Amino acid sequence: MNGLGQAAGSLILGHRAHLDDLARLAADGHQFVYIGHREVPGVEICYVGGDYRAATGRIVDDLVALGHRSFGYLGESSRYEPQADR
Protein backbone atom coordinates (compact mmCIF):
# COMPACT_ATOMS: atom_id res chain seq x y z
CA MET A 1 0.00 0.00 0.00
CA ASN A 2 1.31 3.47 -0.79
CA GLY A 3 0.08 7.01 -0.39
CA LEU A 4 -0.27 7.56 -4.13
CA GLY A 5 -3.80 6.16 -3.97
CA GLN A 6 -4.89 9.46 -2.44
CA ALA A 7 -3.81 11.39 -5.55
CA ALA A 8 -5.73 11.66 -8.81
CA GLY A 9 -2.43 11.27 -10.66
CA SER A 10 1.24 12.10 -10.60
CA LEU A 11 3.98 13.79 -12.59
CA ILE A 12 7.16 11.78 -12.26
CA LEU A 13 10.61 12.94 -13.22
CA GLY A 14 14.12 11.81 -12.63
CA HIS A 15 17.39 11.25 -14.36
CA ARG A 16 17.27 7.46 -14.08
CA ALA A 17 13.91 5.75 -13.98
CA HIS A 18 13.31 2.53 -12.09
CA LEU A 19 11.41 0.72 -14.81
CA ASP A 20 10.03 -1.91 -12.44
CA ASP A 21 8.49 0.84 -10.29
CA LEU A 22 6.91 2.46 -13.35
CA ALA A 23 5.55 -0.91 -14.48
CA ARG A 24 4.06 -1.52 -11.02
CA LEU A 25 2.41 1.91 -10.96
CA ALA A 26 0.89 1.25 -14.38
CA ALA A 27 -0.28 -2.23 -13.33
CA ASP A 28 -1.86 -0.73 -10.20
CA GLY A 29 -3.83 1.65 -12.44
CA HIS A 30 -2.21 4.79 -11.02
CA GLN A 31 -2.43 7.65 -13.53
CA PHE A 32 0.94 9.30 -14.16
CA VAL A 33 2.98 11.11 -16.78
CA TYR A 34 6.75 10.75 -16.81
CA ILE A 35 8.65 13.94 -17.62
CA GLY A 36 11.27 12.72 -20.09
CA HIS A 37 11.22 9.94 -22.66
CA ARG A 38 10.81 6.57 -20.98
CA GLU A 39 9.87 3.19 -22.37
CA VAL A 40 8.92 0.28 -20.15
CA PRO A 41 9.00 -3.13 -21.85
CA GLY A 42 5.53 -4.64 -22.01
CA VAL A 43 3.83 -1.54 -20.57
CA GLU A 44 2.54 1.56 -22.30
CA ILE A 45 3.22 4.67 -20.22
CA CYS A 46 2.58 8.33 -20.91
CA TYR A 47 5.60 10.59 -21.13
CA VAL A 48 6.46 14.07 -22.31
CA GLY A 49 9.84 14.50 -23.97
CA GLY A 50 11.76 17.34 -25.52
CA ASP A 51 12.15 17.84 -29.26
CA TYR A 52 15.92 17.49 -29.13
CA ARG A 53 16.29 17.10 -32.89
CA ALA A 54 14.68 20.45 -33.71
CA ALA A 55 16.40 22.26 -30.83
CA THR A 56 19.81 20.85 -31.76
CA GLY A 57 19.26 21.78 -35.40
CA ARG A 58 18.51 25.40 -34.49
CA ILE A 59 21.54 25.61 -32.22
CA VAL A 60 23.85 24.13 -34.88
CA ASP A 61 22.43 26.52 -37.51
CA ASP A 62 23.16 29.47 -35.20
CA LEU A 63 26.69 28.24 -34.48
CA VAL A 64 27.41 27.68 -38.21
CA ALA A 65 26.18 31.22 -38.89
CA LEU A 66 28.74 32.42 -36.33
CA GLY A 67 31.52 30.56 -38.19
CA HIS A 68 31.85 27.34 -36.20
CA ARG A 69 32.56 24.20 -38.22
CA SER A 70 33.37 21.44 -35.72
CA PHE A 71 30.99 20.09 -33.08
CA GLY A 72 31.03 17.42 -30.42
CA TYR A 73 28.57 15.95 -27.95
CA LEU A 74 29.70 15.54 -24.37
CA GLY A 75 27.45 13.30 -22.32
CA GLU A 76 27.28 10.25 -20.14
CA SER A 77 28.46 6.94 -21.51
CA SER A 78 25.23 5.24 -20.37
CA ARG A 79 22.40 5.68 -22.84
CA TYR A 80 18.94 5.95 -21.40
CA GLU A 81 16.13 7.16 -23.66
CA PRO A 82 16.85 10.91 -23.21
CA GLN A 83 20.55 10.52 -24.00
CA ALA A 84 19.79 8.41 -27.06
CA ASP A 85 17.26 11.03 -28.23
CA ARG A 86 19.90 13.75 -27.99
MOPAC internal coordinates of N, CA, C and O (Angstrom, degrees):
PM7 1SCF
backbone

  N    0.0000 0     0.00 0     0.00 0    0    0    0
  C    1.4599 1     0.00 0     0.00 0    1    0    0
  C    1.5326 1   108.15 1     0.00 0    2    1    0
  O    1.2310 1   120.54 1   -42.86 1    3    2    1
  N    1.3234 1   116.57 1   137.14 1    3    2    1
  C    1.4538 1   119.05 1   176.13 1    5    3    2
  C    1.5244 1   109.32 1  -135.83 1    6    5    3
  O    1.2310 1   121.12 1   -14.04 1    7    6    5
  N    1.3023 1   115.46 1   165.96 1    7    6    5
  C    1.4577 1   121.72 1  -176.60 1    9    7    6
  C    1.5161 1   114.41 1   -74.30 1   10    9    7
  O    1.2310 1   119.87 1   173.06 1   11   10    9
  N    1.3359 1   117.85 1    -6.94 1   11   10    9
  C    1.4581 1   120.00 1  -178.40 1   13   11   10
  C    1.5303 1   111.89 1   -66.21 1   14   13   11
  O    1.2310 1   120.17 1   158.21 1   15   14   13
  N    1.3169 1   117.27 1   -21.79 1   15   14   13
  C    1.4560 1   120.47 1   179.30 1   17   15   14
  C    1.5147 1   113.11 1   -61.96 1   18   17   15
  O    1.2310 1   120.04 1   162.29 1   19   18   17
  N    1.3043 1   117.52 1   -17.71 1   19   18   17
  C    1.4652 1   121.55 1   179.50 1   21   19   18
  C    1.5258 1   111.73 1   -83.68 1   22   21   19
  O    1.2310 1   120.12 1   168.58 1   23   22   21
  N    1.3232 1   117.38 1   -11.42 1   23   22   21
  C    1.4631 1   121.64 1  -177.89 1   25   23   22
  C    1.5243 1   110.21 1  -100.41 1   26   25   23
  O    1.2310 1   120.88 1   -31.34 1   27   26   25
  N    1.3220 1   115.92 1   148.66 1   27   26   25
  C    1.4636 1   120.67 1   176.78 1   29   27   26
  C    1.5337 1   110.80 1   -72.55 1   30   29   27
  O    1.2310 1   120.49 1   157.02 1   31   30   29
  N    1.3088 1   116.68 1   -22.98 1   31   30   29
  C    1.4501 1   122.06 1  -179.49 1   33   31   30
  C    1.5122 1   109.75 1   178.15 1   34   33   31
  O    1.2310 1   121.22 1    -2.10 1   35   34   33
  N    1.3191 1   115.28 1   177.90 1   35   34   33
  C    1.4641 1   119.92 1  -177.16 1   37   35   34
  C    1.5222 1   111.15 1  -143.07 1   38   37   35
  O    1.2310 1   121.29 1   -29.53 1   39   38   37
  N    1.3226 1   115.14 1   150.47 1   39   38   37
  C    1.4542 1   123.04 1   165.58 1   41   39   38
  C    1.5094 1   105.82 1  -103.97 1   42   41   39
  O    1.2310 1   120.42 1   -52.85 1   43   42   41
  N    1.3073 1   116.80 1   127.15 1   43   42   41
  C    1.4614 1   120.81 1  -177.01 1   45   43   42
  C    1.5187 1   108.32 1  -120.40 1   46   45   43
  O    1.2310 1   120.65 1   -46.15 1   47   46   45
  N    1.3177 1   116.36 1   133.85 1   47   46   45
  C    1.4457 1   120.24 1   176.34 1   49   47   46
  C    1.5174 1   109.16 1  -142.30 1   50   49   47
  O    1.2310 1   121.72 1   -22.35 1   51   50   49
  N    1.2881 1   114.31 1   157.65 1   51   50   49
  C    1.4486 1   120.26 1   178.94 1   53   51   50
  C    1.5091 1   109.81 1   169.72 1   54   53   51
  O    1.2310 1   121.31 1   -23.03 1   55   54   53
  N    1.2935 1   115.09 1   156.97 1   55   54   53
  C    1.4664 1   119.62 1  -177.32 1   57   55   54
  C    1.5276 1   110.93 1   -70.98 1   58   57   55
  O    1.2310 1   120.74 1   136.86 1   59   58   57
  N    1.3163 1   116.20 1   -43.14 1   59   58   57
  C    1.4663 1   121.07 1   179.47 1   61   59   58
  C    1.5203 1   108.49 1  -123.08 1   62   61   59
  O    1.2310 1   120.71 1   -61.86 1   63   62   61
  N    1.3064 1   116.25 1   118.14 1   63   62   61
  C    1.4562 1   121.14 1  -179.13 1   65   63   62
  C    1.5219 1   110.19 1   -84.90 1   66   65   63
  O    1.2310 1   120.98 1   -35.84 1   67   66   65
  N    1.3062 1   115.72 1   144.16 1   67   66   65
  C    1.4626 1   121.48 1   171.13 1   69   67   66
  C    1.5239 1   105.98 1   -93.28 1   70   69   67
  O    1.2310 1   120.94 1   -80.98 1   71   70   69
  N    1.3250 1   115.80 1    99.02 1   71   70   69
  C    1.4519 1   120.98 1  -171.78 1   73   71   70
  C    1.5215 1   112.66 1   -60.22 1   74   73   71
  O    1.2310 1   120.29 1   146.17 1   75   74   73
  N    1.3387 1   117.05 1   -33.83 1   75   74   73
  C    1.4646 1   118.77 1   178.62 1   77   75   74
  C    1.5282 1   111.37 1   -66.29 1   78   77   75
  O    1.2310 1   120.05 1   145.19 1   79   78   77
  N    1.3277 1   117.51 1   -34.81 1   79   78   77
  C    1.4704 1   120.81 1   176.28 1   81   79   78
  C    1.5245 1   110.93 1   -67.17 1   82   81   79
  O    1.2310 1   120.33 1   138.46 1   83   82   81
  N    1.3329 1   116.97 1   -41.54 1   83   82   81
  C    1.4590 1   120.24 1   178.45 1   85   83   82
  C    1.5247 1   110.57 1   -64.95 1   86   85   83
  O    1.2310 1   120.29 1   139.64 1   87   86   85
  N    1.3214 1   117.05 1   -40.36 1   87   86   85
  C    1.4627 1   120.82 1   178.35 1   89   87   86
  C    1.5295 1   110.57 1   -63.36 1   90   89   87
  O    1.2310 1   120.49 1   139.73 1   91   90   89
  N    1.3315 1   116.66 1   -40.27 1   91   90   89
  C    1.4661 1   120.30 1   179.66 1   93   91   90
  C    1.5220 1   110.94 1   -66.04 1   94   93   91
  O    1.2310 1   120.21 1   137.03 1   95   94   93
  N    1.3363 1   117.19 1   -42.97 1   95   94   93
  C    1.4581 1   120.22 1   177.50 1   97   95   94
  C    1.5322 1   110.93 1   -59.30 1   98   97   95
  O    1.2310 1   120.87 1   135.84 1   99   98   97
  N    1.3278 1   115.93 1   -44.16 1   99   98   97
  C    1.4619 1   120.00 1   179.43 1  101   99   98
  C    1.5279 1   110.48 1   -64.02 1  102  101   99
  O    1.2310 1   120.29 1   137.06 1  103  102  101
  N    1.3297 1   117.05 1   -42.94 1  103  102  101
  C    1.4658 1   120.97 1   179.84 1  105  103  102
  C    1.5275 1   111.54 1   -64.90 1  106  105  103
  O    1.2310 1   120.64 1   147.54 1  107  106  105
  N    1.3216 1   116.37 1   -32.46 1  107  106  105
  C    1.4732 1   121.03 1   178.26 1  109  107  106
  C    1.5268 1   111.93 1   -76.41 1  110  109  107
  O    1.2310 1   120.23 1   172.64 1  111  110  109
  N    1.3393 1   117.16 1    -7.36 1  111  110  109
  C    1.4608 1   120.99 1   179.36 1  113  111  110
  C    1.5132 1   114.01 1    81.54 1  114  113  111
  O    1.2310 1   120.08 1  -166.76 1  115  114  113
  N    1.3367 1   117.46 1    13.24 1  115  114  113
  C    1.4628 1   119.83 1   178.37 1  117  115  114
  C    1.5248 1   109.05 1   -74.31 1  118  117  115
  O    1.2310 1   120.27 1   -50.65 1  119  118  117
  N    1.3168 1   117.08 1   129.35 1  119  118  117
  C    1.4624 1   122.26 1   179.00 1  121  119  118
  C    1.5318 1   109.33 1   -78.63 1  122  121  119
  O    1.2310 1   120.59 1   -53.06 1  123  122  121
  N    1.3323 1   116.49 1   126.94 1  123  122  121
  C    1.4624 1   119.45 1   177.55 1  125  123  122
  C    1.5175 1   109.90 1  -154.41 1  126  125  123
  O    1.2310 1   121.53 1   -21.77 1  127  126  125
  N    1.3197 1   114.67 1   158.23 1  127  126  125
  C    1.4579 1   123.00 1   172.77 1  129  127  126
  C    1.5216 1   106.14 1  -127.07 1  130  129  127
  O    1.2310 1   120.55 1   -50.81 1  131  130  129
  N    1.3166 1   116.55 1   129.19 1  131  130  129
  C    1.4541 1   121.66 1   177.77 1  133  131  130
  C    1.5298 1   107.76 1   -90.25 1  134  133  131
  O    1.2310 1   120.49 1   -48.92 1  135  134  133
  N    1.3071 1   116.66 1   131.08 1  135  134  133
  C    1.4621 1   121.44 1   177.18 1  137  135  134
  C    1.5226 1   106.69 1   -88.06 1  138  137  135
  O    1.2310 1   120.86 1   -72.87 1  139  138  137
  N    1.3163 1   115.97 1   107.13 1  139  138  137
  C    1.4582 1   122.87 1  -174.69 1  141  139  138
  C    1.5223 1   109.00 1   118.02 1  142  141  139
  O    1.2310 1   120.28 1   -33.07 1  143  142  141
  N    1.2924 1   117.06 1   146.93 1  143  142  141
  C    1.4629 1   122.66 1  -178.16 1  145  143  142
  C    1.5274 1   110.06 1   -65.56 1  146  145  143
  O    1.2310 1   121.04 1   -58.68 1  147  146  145
  N    1.3075 1   115.61 1   121.32 1  147  146  145
  C    1.4614 1   121.32 1   176.52 1  149  147  146
  C    1.5092 1   108.94 1  -140.20 1  150  149  147
  O    1.2310 1   120.81 1   -42.31 1  151  150  149
  N    1.3174 1   116.06 1   137.69 1  151  150  149
  C    1.4574 1   122.08 1   174.32 1  153  151  150
  C    1.5208 1   107.70 1  -124.79 1  154  153  151
  O    1.2310 1   121.36 1   -47.69 1  155  154  153
  N    1.3227 1   114.99 1   132.31 1  155  154  153
  C    1.4571 1   121.64 1   179.71 1  157  155  154
  C    1.5254 1   106.84 1  -115.86 1  158  157  155
  O    1.2310 1   119.83 1   -62.76 1  159  158  157
  N    1.3343 1   117.93 1   117.24 1  159  158  157
  C    1.4647 1   119.91 1  -178.18 1  161  159  158
  C    1.5350 1   111.67 1   -55.43 1  162  161  159
  O    1.2310 1   121.47 1   -51.31 1  163  162  161
  N    1.3317 1   114.80 1   128.69 1  163  162  161
  C    1.4556 1   120.90 1   177.07 1  165  163  162
  C    1.5187 1   115.44 1    80.69 1  166  165  163
  O    1.2310 1   120.06 1   178.61 1  167  166  165
  N    1.3353 1   117.49 1    -1.39 1  167  166  165
  C    1.4649 1   121.57 1  -177.99 1  169  167  166
  C    1.5229 1   108.64 1  -133.81 1  170  169  167
  O    1.2310 1   120.87 1   -44.40 1  171  170  169
  N    1.3228 1   115.93 1   135.60 1  171  170  169
  C    1.4552 1   119.48 1   175.35 1  173  171  170
  C    1.5235 1   108.64 1   -96.50 1  174  173  171
  O    1.2310 1   120.68 1   -61.63 1  175  174  173
  N    1.3282 1   116.31 1   118.37 1  175  174  173
  C    1.4627 1   120.20 1   178.64 1  177  175  174
  C    1.5218 1   109.21 1  -118.51 1  178  177  175
  O    1.2310 1   121.06 1   -23.44 1  179  178  177
  N    1.3138 1   115.58 1   156.56 1  179  178  177
  C    1.4633 1   121.44 1   176.38 1  181  179  178
  C    1.5228 1   109.08 1   -89.53 1  182  181  179
  O    1.2310 1   120.83 1   -44.95 1  183  182  181
  N    1.3138 1   116.02 1   135.05 1  183  182  181
  C    1.4589 1   120.12 1   176.19 1  185  183  182
  C    1.5189 1   108.97 1  -144.79 1  186  185  183
  O    1.2310 1   121.35 1   -21.08 1  187  186  185
  N    1.3051 1   115.02 1   158.92 1  187  186  185
  C    1.4557 1   122.68 1   174.80 1  189  187  186
  C    1.5232 1   106.50 1  -122.44 1  190  189  187
  O    1.2310 1   120.54 1   -57.32 1  191  190  189
  N    1.3185 1   116.58 1   122.68 1  191  190  189
  C    1.4534 1   120.70 1  -179.18 1  193  191  190
  C    1.5145 1   111.52 1  -123.10 1  194  193  191
  O    1.2310 1   121.28 1   -17.67 1  195  194  193
  N    1.3060 1   115.16 1   162.33 1  195  194  193
  C    1.4610 1   120.59 1   178.90 1  197  195  194
  C    1.5188 1   111.40 1   -80.47 1  198  197  195
  O    1.2310 1   120.89 1   -24.64 1  199  198  197
  N    1.3150 1   115.90 1   155.36 1  199  198  197
  C    1.4594 1   121.69 1   175.61 1  201  199  198
  C    1.5255 1   107.48 1   -90.35 1  202  201  199
  O    1.2310 1   121.04 1  -104.76 1  203  202  201
  N    1.3225 1   115.62 1    75.24 1  203  202  201
  C    1.4613 1   121.23 1  -175.24 1  205  203  202
  C    1.5258 1   112.18 1   -63.17 1  206  205  203
  O    1.2310 1   120.28 1   145.15 1  207  206  205
  N    1.3226 1   117.07 1   -34.85 1  207  206  205
  C    1.4620 1   119.97 1  -177.54 1  209  207  206
  C    1.5290 1   110.97 1   -62.71 1  210  209  207
  O    1.2310 1   120.57 1   131.18 1  211  210  209
  N    1.3211 1   116.52 1   -48.82 1  211  210  209
  C    1.4724 1   120.11 1  -179.58 1  213  211  210
  C    1.5243 1   111.21 1   -66.44 1  214  213  211
  O    1.2310 1   120.49 1   137.16 1  215  214  213
  N    1.3339 1   116.66 1   -42.84 1  215  214  213
  C    1.4660 1   120.15 1  -178.99 1  217  215  214
  C    1.5279 1   110.66 1   -64.18 1  218  217  215
  O    1.2310 1   120.42 1   136.33 1  219  218  217
  N    1.3285 1   116.80 1   -43.67 1  219  218  217
  C    1.4580 1   120.56 1   179.38 1  221  219  218
  C    1.5226 1   110.61 1   -63.98 1  222  221  219
  O    1.2310 1   120.55 1   139.42 1  223  222  221
  N    1.3281 1   116.56 1   -40.58 1  223  222  221
  C    1.4625 1   120.14 1   178.42 1  225  223  222
  C    1.5148 1   112.15 1   -60.10 1  226  225  223
  O    1.2310 1   120.46 1   136.94 1  227  226  225
  N    1.3301 1   116.72 1   -43.06 1  227  226  225
  C    1.4727 1   119.72 1   179.24 1  229  227  226
  C    1.5281 1   111.01 1   -65.57 1  230  229  227
  O    1.2310 1   120.60 1   138.59 1  231  230  229
  N    1.3159 1   116.45 1   -41.41 1  231  230  229
  C    1.4685 1   119.85 1   179.78 1  233  231  230
  C    1.5282 1   110.51 1   -63.74 1  234  233  231
  O    1.2310 1   120.48 1   134.23 1  235  234  233
  N    1.3382 1   116.69 1   -45.77 1  235  234  233
  C    1.4674 1   120.22 1   179.63 1  237  235  234
  C    1.5244 1   110.29 1   -62.58 1  238  237  235
  O    1.2310 1   120.03 1   137.32 1  239  238  237
  N    1.3351 1   117.55 1   -42.68 1  239  238  237
  C    1.4712 1   119.97 1   177.23 1  241  239  238
  C    1.5262 1   111.26 1   -57.47 1  242  241  239
  O    1.2310 1   120.63 1   135.94 1  243  242  241
  N    1.3410 1   116.41 1   -44.06 1  243  242  241
  C    1.4722 1   120.16 1   179.01 1  245  243  242
  C    1.5199 1   111.17 1   -63.50 1  246  245  243
  O    1.2310 1   120.17 1   137.67 1  247  246  245
  N    1.3338 1   117.28 1   -42.33 1  247  246  245
  C    1.4594 1   120.71 1  -179.08 1  249  247  246
  C    1.5319 1   111.47 1   -67.62 1  250  249  247
  O    1.2310 1   120.14 1   141.45 1  251  250  249
  N    1.3362 1   117.34 1   -38.55 1  251  250  249
  C    1.4700 1   121.01 1   176.76 1  253  251  250
  C    1.5300 1   109.58 1   -63.11 1  254  253  251
  O    1.2310 1   120.84 1   138.47 1  255  254  253
  N    1.3296 1   115.99 1   -41.53 1  255  254  253
  C    1.4697 1   120.00 1   178.34 1  257  255  254
  C    1.5230 1   111.52 1   -61.72 1  258  257  255
  O    1.2310 1   120.45 1   152.80 1  259  258  257
  N    1.3273 1   116.74 1   -27.20 1  259  258  257
  C    1.4665 1   121.03 1   178.15 1  261  259  258
  C    1.5277 1   112.15 1   -86.59 1  262  261  259
  O    1.2310 1   120.22 1   177.95 1  263  262  261
  N    1.3559 1   117.19 1    -2.05 1  263  262  261
  C    1.4588 1   120.28 1   175.67 1  265  263  262
  C    1.5212 1   115.45 1   105.18 1  266  265  263
  O    1.2310 1   119.53 1   177.85 1  267  266  265
  N    1.2985 1   118.50 1    -2.15 1  267  266  265
  C    1.4729 1   120.32 1   179.10 1  269  267  266
  C    1.5223 1   110.33 1   -73.28 1  270  269  267
  O    1.2310 1   120.72 1   -35.53 1  271  270  269
  N    1.3301 1   116.24 1   144.47 1  271  270  269
  C    1.4667 1   120.73 1  -178.14 1  273  271  270
  C    1.5192 1   113.53 1  -129.86 1  274  273  271
  O    1.2310 1   119.48 1   164.98 1  275  274  273
  N    1.3141 1   118.60 1   -15.02 1  275  274  273
  C    1.4659 1   121.41 1  -179.72 1  277  275  274
  C    1.5246 1   108.73 1  -120.71 1  278  277  275
  O    1.2310 1   121.07 1   -40.74 1  279  278  277
  N    1.3376 1   115.56 1   139.26 1  279  278  277
  C    1.4579 1   120.96 1  -177.33 1  281  279  278
  C    1.5175 1   109.58 1  -137.98 1  282  281  279
  O    1.2310 1   120.97 1   -27.22 1  283  282  281
  N    1.3085 1   115.75 1   152.78 1  283  282  281
  C    1.4569 1   121.32 1   175.55 1  285  283  282
  C    1.5167 1   109.22 1  -143.08 1  286  285  283
  O    1.2310 1   120.90 1   -21.87 1  287  286  285
  N    1.3157 1   115.88 1   158.13 1  287  286  285
  C    1.4617 1   121.61 1   176.48 1  289  287  286
  C    1.5164 1   107.76 1  -114.03 1  290  289  287
  O    1.2310 1   120.70 1   -56.27 1  291  290  289
  N    1.3074 1   116.27 1   123.73 1  291  290  289
  C    1.4555 1   121.82 1   177.81 1  293  291  290
  C    1.5189 1   107.27 1  -109.68 1  294  293  291
  O    1.2310 1   120.71 1   -61.87 1  295  294  293
  N    1.3115 1   116.24 1   118.13 1  295  294  293
  C    1.4615 1   120.15 1  -178.49 1  297  295  294
  C    1.5119 1   110.32 1  -157.49 1  298  297  295
  O    1.2310 1   121.41 1     1.14 1  299  298  297
  N    1.3050 1   114.90 1  -178.86 1  299  298  297
  C    1.4571 1   120.29 1   179.98 1  301  299  298
  C    1.5220 1   110.69 1   -69.11 1  302  301  299
  O    1.2310 1   120.99 1   -27.39 1  303  302  301
  N    1.3230 1   115.72 1   152.61 1  303  302  301
  C    1.4603 1   119.35 1   178.68 1  305  303  302
  C    1.5274 1   111.35 1   -75.00 1  306  305  303
  O    1.2310 1   119.84 1   152.98 1  307  306  305
  N    1.3379 1   117.91 1   -27.02 1  307  306  305
  C    1.4602 1   119.84 1   176.62 1  309  307  306
  C    1.5269 1   108.58 1   -75.76 1  310  309  307
  O    1.2310 1   120.80 1   -36.49 1  311  310  309
  N    1.3009 1   116.08 1   143.51 1  311  310  309
  C    1.4608 1   120.98 1  -175.60 1  313  311  310
  C    1.5198 1   110.90 1  -120.18 1  314  313  311
  O    1.2310 1   121.24 1   -86.88 1  315  314  313
  N    1.3108 1   115.23 1    93.12 1  315  314  313
  C    1.4549 1   120.87 1   170.05 1  317  315  314
  C    1.5211 1   106.31 1   -87.60 1  318  317  315
  O    1.2310 1   119.55 1    -4.28 1  319  318  317
  N    1.3100 1   118.47 1   175.72 1  319  318  317
  C    1.4614 1   120.93 1  -175.75 1  321  319  318
  C    1.5305 1   113.37 1   -52.63 1  322  321  319
  O    1.2310 1   118.58 1   132.97 1  323  322  321
  N    1.3344 1   120.30 1   -47.03 1  323  322  321
  C    1.4744 1   118.77 1  -178.46 1  325  323  322
  C    1.5338 1   112.87 1   -61.79 1  326  325  323
  O    1.2310 1   120.14 1   139.72 1  327  326  325
  N    1.3225 1   117.33 1   -40.28 1  327  326  325
  C    1.4604 1   119.49 1  -179.80 1  329  327  326
  C    1.5316 1   110.22 1   -67.76 1  330  329  327
  O    1.2310 1   119.69 1   141.68 1  331  330  329
  N    1.3038 1   118.21 1   -38.32 1  331  330  329
  C    1.4557 1   120.81 1   178.23 1  333  331  330
  C    1.5272 1   110.14 1   -66.67 1  334  333  331
  O    1.2310 1   120.03 1   142.51 1  335  334  333
  N    1.3316 1   117.55 1   -37.49 1  335  334  333
  C    1.4627 1   121.01 1   177.82 1  337  335  334
  C    1.5225 1   111.29 1   -62.87 1  338  337  335
  O    1.2310 1   120.39 1   142.71 1  339  338  337
  N    1.3235 1   116.87 1   -37.29 1  339  338  337
  C    1.4629 1   120.14 1  -178.90 1  341  339  338
  C    1.5003 1   110.48 1   -70.21 1  342  341  339
  O    1.2310 1   120.10 1   180.00 1  343  342  341

